[in-house]
């Protein structure tokens, strides 16, 4: 029997630029990118070199410490460049499309996908496995582990997020194929979590096979970490796998055709977009040219993902592997004289500091300015107001800074990843890099306890 959970703690950030529910012209660029930095905890090892030809769905690199986990090209063409950073860290592999759409095809008749190990091997070989993540740590799932349950969030509550009811409405067959396959990968339950009132639940066949629940309330109600905490919290030693509902069509499409099709319907949104709407493209697509005539001005911050957790792609405008949203807001590099003394009708704040508090329905167009320097990391109680997970966020972060493993466990590090505490970073008057600190803590736990 389904339940409805009401999330009370949190914050809906009201921004200008909500995408209209229509699909514009398709984005079909010449270049695509796969970024190893999109995958937390990954140590990539190249299989193809610069100048080599590649098919759509062909393996480009794999995880050095889990060689079975591979990453494939979203398009046929040539490996144009491998971009590296400090200490030769691999940042990006750029692929130039050749227009032939040559692809790797799997004969599904050769695989009995009702058997978990056979299905895993197929998904690993085809490069589909990276869509399956694990809790704790928010990294790609280890195929050799047996998950307690699988959780799937069928909506996104982040600022200006894509409407899953819209982008998935024509994907019924793919969604049900993916769900049936995922069901075979666990001895536990598959939890499907919908936004209250969502029509997507009508697309699900064999509803009795899954645990269906509904969530209402402000962000972060759409985050799978919050949903796990409210339904069946994770304990030390347990493993839960998670899948984003927007990725189900890629998984189901492959299991229906034997071909990797990384198509995405992406929301282009934010105050600096002339006509916010949706467009079709592929994972890793270069969107700089597509955005060229759609911006109010050029001096903007282009973010792959949402404004709380997304990556700044202003310099190299490639869509992230897991992202179905591109947010564009003003760049915040202008000094504001006596800004603290102004009434602030146009300033977004969760406190009562500015006059904007008397305009509850106002849409804002904030820039990237953090409005001040970093300050002492003091206890304010702000984090708890926006974090519905039953932990003490600030004490957890202090334990991470002290590298106290026992205290980190006590404070709930197994419950959260960066996105779960992104609102804490937004609310923080100390300007603390909450998400960066948390990832360092998660990496430390992996290193010490692996």
C-alpha positions in Angstrom: 0.0 0.0 0.0 1.4 3.4 -1.0 2.1 6.1 1.5 2.3 9.9 1.2 5.1 11.7 3.0 5.0 15.4 3.7 8.4 17.1 3.8 8.2 20.1 6.1 11.8 21.2 6.3 13.4 22.6 3.2 13.1 25.6 0.8 11.7 26.2 -2.6 14.0 28.8 -4.2 11.8 31.0 -6.4 13.7 31.9 -9.6 12.8 33.5 -12.9 13.1 31.5 -16.0 10.8 28.5 -15.5 10.9 26.4 -18.7 7.7 26.3 -20.7 6.3 22.8 -21.4 7.3 22.7 -25.1 10.2 21.3 -27.0 12.1 23.6 -29.2 14.6 22.9 -32.0 16.9 19.9 -31.5 20.5 20.4 -30.5 22.8 18.3 -32.7 26.3 19.6 -32.2 29.6 18.4 -33.8 31.4 17.7 -30.6 30.6 15.7 -27.5 32.3 15.2 -24.2 32.6 12.5 -21.5 33.9 13.9 -18.2 35.4 11.4 -15.7 34.9 14.1 -13.0 31.1 13.6 -13.4 31.6 10.3 -11.5 32.6 10.6 -7.9 35.3 8.2 -6.7 36.3 7.2 -10.2 39.9 6.6 -11.3 39.6 6.5 -15.2 41.8 4.5 -17.5 41.7 5.2 -21.2 41.0 2.4 -23.7 41.1 4.6 -26.8 43.7 7.3 -27.7 43.5 10.6 -29.5 42.8 10.2 -33.2 41.2 6.8 -32.9 37.8 6.1 -34.4 34.9 5.3 -32.1 31.3 3.9 -32.5 28.3 5.0 -30.6 28.3 2.7 -27.6 31.9 1.7 -27.8 34.0 1.8 -24.6 36.2 4.9 -24.3 37.5 4.4 -20.8 36.9 2.3 -17.7 37.3 2.4 -13.9 40.9 1.4 -13.0 39.7 -0.3 -9.8 36.5 -1.8 -11.1 37.5 -2.6 -14.7 34.1 -4.1 -15.5 32.5 -0.6 -15.2 33.0 1.0 -18.6 32.0 4.4 -20.1 31.0 4.5 -23.8 30.8 7.1 -26.5 27.5 8.9 -27.0 28.2 9.3 -30.7 30.2 7.8 -33.6 33.3 9.7 -34.7 36.8 10.4 -33.6 38.5 10.9 -30.2 39.5 14.5 -30.8 41.3 15.3 -27.5 41.9 14.2 -24.0 42.1 17.1 -21.6 44.0 16.7 -18.4 44.5 18.9 -15.3 47.0 18.9 -12.4 49.0 15.7 -12.0 47.7 14.6 -15.4 44.2 14.1 -13.9 41.9 13.2 -16.7 39.2 15.8 -16.9 37.5 15.3 -20.3 37.5 13.3 -23.4 36.2 15.2 -26.4 34.7 13.3 -29.4 34.0 14.8 -32.8 31.0 13.3 -34.5 31.4 12.1 -38.1 27.7 12.0 -39.0 27.6 8.2 -39.8 26.0 7.1 -36.6 27.9 3.8 -36.7 27.0 2.0 -33.5 27.7 -1.1 -31.4 24.7 -3.5 -31.5 24.0 -6.3 -29.0 22.0 -9.3 -29.8 19.6 -9.5 -26.9 18.6 -13.0 -27.8 22.0 -14.1 -26.7 21.3 -12.9 -23.1 18.9 -14.2 -20.6 18.1 -10.9 -18.9 16.0 -12.6 -16.2 19.2 -13.8 -14.6 20.8 -11.1 -12.4 24.4 -12.0 -13.2 23.8 -12.1 -17.0 21.9 -8.8 -16.9 24.7 -7.2 -14.9 27.3 -8.4 -17.4 25.2 -7.0 -20.3 24.7 -3.6 -18.7 28.4 -3.4 -17.8 29.6 -4.3 -21.3 27.2 -1.8 -22.9 28.2 1.1 -20.6 24.8 1.4 -19.0 25.9 0.5 -15.5 27.1 4.1 -14.5 23.4 5.0 -14.3 23.2 2.8 -11.2 24.6 4.5 -8.0 24.9 3.3 -4.5 24.3 4.6 -1.0 26.3 5.3 1.1 28.8 7.5 -0.7 26.8 8.4 -3.9 29.3 6.6 -6.2 28.7 4.1 -9.1 27.4 0.8 -7.7 29.7 -2.2 -7.3 28.1 -4.9 -9.4 29.4 -7.6 -7.0 27.4 -6.2 -4.1 23.9 -7.3 -3.2 21.7 -4.2 -2.5 19.2 -4.2 0.3 16.8 -2.2 -1.9 16.7 -0.1 -5.0 15.3 3.5 -4.8 14.1 5.5 -7.8 13.0 9.1 -7.5 10.5 9.9 -10.2 10.6 13.7 -9.8 13.0 16.5 -9.2 12.3 19.4 -6.7 15.4 21.5 -7.4 15.1 25.1 -8.6 13.8 25.3 -12.2 14.1 21.5 -12.4 12.8 19.5 -15.4 9.2 18.3 -15.1 9.4 14.5 -15.2 5.7 14.3 -16.1 6.6 16.1 -19.3 9.9 14.6 -20.3 8.9 11.0 -19.6 5.3 11.1 -20.8 6.1 9.2 -24.0 8.5 6.7 -22.5 6.1 4.1 -21.0 7.6 1.1 -22.7 11.2 2.0 -21.9 10.4 2.8 -18.3 8.6 -0.5 -17.7 11.4 -2.5 -19.4 14.0 -0.8 -17.2 12.0 -1.3 -14.0 11.4 -5.0 -14.7 15.2 -5.4 -15.2 16.1 -3.5 -12.1 13.7 -5.7 -10.1 15.8 -8.7 -10.9 18.9 -7.1 -9.4 17.8 -7.1 -5.8 16.3 -9.6 -3.4 14.7 -6.6 -1.6 12.2 -4.1 -2.8 12.2 -1.5 -5.7 10.8 1.8 -4.4 9.2 4.2 -6.8 8.8 7.7 -5.3 6.5 10.2 -7.1 5.5 13.7 -6.5 2.0 13.9 -5.0 -0.4 14.3 -7.9 2.0 13.1 -10.6 0.5 11.4 -13.6 3.6 9.3 -14.2 2.3 6.6 -11.8 -0.3 5.8 -14.5 2.5 4.7 -16.8 3.7 1.9 -14.4 2.6 -1.6 -15.2 2.5 -4.3 -12.6 2.3 -1.8 -9.8 2.1 -4.6 -7.2 5.7 -5.5 -8.0 7.0 -2.2 -6.6 6.7 -0.1 -3.4 5.1 3.1 -4.6 5.1 6.2 -2.5 4.3 9.9 -2.9 6.1 13.0 -1.6 5.0 16.6 -1.1 6.6 19.6 0.3 9.6 21.9 -0.6 13.0 20.9 -2.0 14.7 18.6 -1.2 11.6 16.3 -1.2 12.6 15.1 -4.7 16.1 13.8 -3.6 16.4 10.1 -3.2 18.5 10.6 -0.1 15.6 12.3 1.7 13.2 9.6 0.4 15.4 6.8 1.7 15.6 8.5 5.1 11.9 8.8 5.4 10.9 5.4 4.1 13.7 3.0 5.2 16.9 4.6 6.5 20.2 3.1 5.6 22.3 1.5 8.4 26.0 0.8 8.6 27.0 -2.2 6.5 23.9 -1.9 4.2 24.0 -1.0 0.6 21.1 0.7 -1.4 21.2 1.3 -5.1 19.6 4.3 -6.6 18.6 5.3 -10.2 17.3 8.7 -11.4 13.9 8.4 -13.0 15.1 10.4 -16.0 17.6 7.8 -16.8 15.1 4.9 -17.0 14.5 5.5 -20.7 18.2 5.0 -21.5 18.3 1.8 -19.6 15.0 0.5 -21.0 15.7 1.7 -24.5 18.9 -0.3 -24.6 17.2 -3.5 -23.2 14.6 -3.1 -25.9 16.8 -2.5 -28.9 20.3 -3.6 -28.0 21.6 -0.2 -28.9 22.9 2.6 -26.5 20.8 5.7 -27.2 21.8 8.6 -24.8 19.0 10.9 -25.9 17.9 13.5 -23.4 15.1 16.0 -23.2 16.8 18.9 -21.4 15.3 22.0 -19.8 17.1 25.2 -20.7 16.1 27.7 -18.0 17.1 30.7 -15.8 16.6 34.4 -15.9 19.2 35.0 -18.7 17.3 32.7 -21.2 15.0 34.6 -23.6 12.6 31.7 -24.0 13.0 29.0 -21.4 11.8 25.7 -22.7 13.0 22.1 -23.5 15.2 20.7 -26.2 16.3 17.3 -27.4 20.0 16.4 -27.4 22.4 13.7 -26.2 24.4 13.1 -23.1 27.7 15.1 -23.3 26.5 17.4 -26.1 28.3 20.7 -26.7 25.6 23.3 -26.1 27.5 26.5 -26.6 26.4 27.1 -30.1 22.9 26.2 -29.3 22.8 28.8 -26.6 24.3 31.5 -28.7 21.2 33.4 -29.8 19.1 32.4 -26.7 20.8 34.5 -24.1 19.9 38.1 -23.0 23.6 38.8 -22.7 26.9 37.0 -22.9 28.3 37.7 -19.4 26.5 34.8 -17.7 27.1 31.7 -15.7 26.1 28.5 -17.6 25.4 25.6 -15.3 25.0 22.0 -16.3 22.4 21.0 -13.7 20.6 23.1 -11.2 21.9 26.2 -9.4 22.5 24.4 -6.1 24.6 21.4 -7.3 25.3 21.9 -11.0 28.7 22.4 -12.6 30.0 25.7 -14.1 30.4 25.0 -17.8 30.7 28.7 -18.9 34.1 28.0 -20.5 33.5 24.6 -21.9 29.8 24.2 -22.5 29.2 20.4 -22.5 26.2 18.8 -20.9 27.0 16.6 -17.9 26.4 12.8 -17.9 23.5 12.9 -15.4 22.1 16.3 -16.1 18.7 17.0 -17.8 18.8 20.8 -17.0 20.9 23.7 -18.1 20.6 26.8 -15.8 21.8 30.2 -16.9 22.0 33.1 -14.4 23.9 36.4 -14.3 27.6 36.3 -13.4 28.2 37.9 -10.0 31.5 39.7 -10.3 30.3 43.2 -9.8 31.0 45.0 -6.6 27.9 46.4 -4.9 28.5 49.6 -2.9 26.7 49.6 0.4 24.5 46.7 -0.6 24.0 45.7 3.0 22.3 49.1 3.6 19.7 48.9 0.7 16.2 47.5 1.4 16.8 44.6 -1.0 13.5 44.1 -2.7 15.3 42.2 -5.4 17.5 40.1 -3.2 16.8 36.4 -2.6 17.2 35.4 1.0 15.7 32.8 3.3 16.1 35.1 6.3 14.1 38.3 7.2 17.1 40.5 6.4 15.8 42.1 3.3 12.5 43.7 2.3 11.9 40.9 -0.2 10.4 38.9 2.7 7.2 40.8 2.2 6.9 39.5 -1.4 6.4 35.8 -1.0 5.4 35.1 -4.6 8.2 37.2 -6.2 10.5 35.5 -8.8 14.1 36.4 -8.4 17.1 36.6 -10.7 20.1 36.2 -8.3 23.7 36.3 -9.6 26.6 34.2 -8.4 27.9 36.7 -5.9 28.3 35.2 -2.4 27.9 38.7 -0.9 30.8 38.7 1.5 33.8 36.7 2.5 34.1 33.5 4.5 33.4 33.8 8.2 33.8 31.8 11.4 32.0 28.4 11.2 29.6 28.9 14.1 26.4 27.1 15.2 23.4 29.1 13.9 20.7 26.4 13.5 20.2 27.4 9.9 21.2 24.0 8.5 18.5 22.2 10.5 15.8 24.5 9.0 16.4 23.3 5.5 17.6 19.7 6.1 14.8 17.2 6.6 17.1 14.2 7.1 17.5 13.2 10.7 21.1 14.1 11.2 23.1 17.1 12.6 24.6 18.6 9.5 26.9 21.1 11.1 28.3 18.6 13.6 28.9 16.2 10.8 30.8 18.8 8.8 33.0 19.6 11.8 33.7 15.9 12.3 34.8 15.7 8.7 37.1 18.7 9.1 38.6 17.0 12.2 38.8 13.7 10.2 37.2 11.9 13.1 35.9 8.7 11.5 33.9 7.5 14.6 32.2 10.9 15.0 31.4 11.1 11.2 29.6 7.8 11.6 27.7 8.9 14.6 26.7 12.1 12.9 25.1 10.3 9.9 27.6 10.4 7.0 26.1 7.2 5.6 22.8 9.1 5.1 24.0 11.9 2.8 25.8 13.0 -0.3 26.5 16.5 -1.6 23.0 17.2 -3.1 21.4 16.4 0.3 23.2 19.3 2.0 23.2 21.8 -0.9 20.5 23.9 0.7 22.7 24.1 3.8 25.4 25.7 1.7 22.8 28.1 0.3 21.7 29.1 3.8 25.1 29.3 5.4 26.0 32.8 6.6 29.6 31.5 7.1 30.0 31.0 3.3 31.2 27.4 4.0 31.8 25.1 1.1 29.5 22.5 2.5 29.3 20.2 -0.5 33.1 20.2 -1.0 33.7 19.3 2.6 31.2 16.5 2.5 32.7 15.0 -0.6 36.1 15.0 1.1 34.6 13.2 4.1 32.9 10.6 1.9 36.2 10.0 0.0 38.0 9.6 3.4 35.4 7.0 4.5 35.9 5.1 1.2 39.6 5.1 1.7 39.7 4.1 5.3 36.9 1.5 5.3 37.3 -0.1 1.9 
